[in-house]
Amino acid sequence: MKLLILIMMITFNVQAESFKIAGEILDFKEREGLVLKGCEKSCEALKVIKQHKKIDLKKARVGMDFTNSIGSDVCDKVYKAQSLLGSASNKDRRAFCFFKDKSMVEMDSLSQYLVKNKIVTE
């Protein structure tokens, strides 16, 4: 029983992270390889991410003076969502893609998801 509780605690800690964004501490959970907030049931973040099966990154970046990460560029140009900065308790700074329904996805996890699932092409 103690081993089961320990495994559950470790699993919970790996899957949940908190970040301070705009002065507020927000809890994010891992789901389908994405670090998300506001997606306990349905959310715009997952709907928008899943509706795009292929993204031509080169085309999306046309007219951009500079590029950031894949996730950041897709968030801005393809998803038409807002980018926000936040920080973890260890002062690690992270970027987040913020959708109209206030759901969010952490940019590094978005970049990894898009590459891993071969959604972006260049």
Phi, psi and omega in degrees: 000318179298322179295319178298316179297318178298316179298318179296320180293317179296315179299316180298315182295326179290325187270350183237134177224151177243141179224145176266117181230125181052042176080001182242138177274123183238140180264132178244147178232149178279134177210122178057032179085002179248144176263110191236156171230138177082021183238035180296323177247260176245156180204156179297323181305306181293322179299312182293316180299317183285337182285340179263104181275329178219135179231123176276100185296322179299316179294319180296330183272000179302132178086358179276133179290325177210161178243156176253231176274166176302312181301316180295316180294319179292318178305312183287305190274325184263310183279345181056039179253173184262144175263136178231153174253146177213175179220148176274173181297335178273012178073009175294123181272137180224155176254150182225145175264119187252124183258165186302328180276009179076008172284155183219153172228138179287134189297319180298318179293325177295314178302312181297319180297314182296320179287312183301320182270008177055040179276324179267142174228152178238000000 
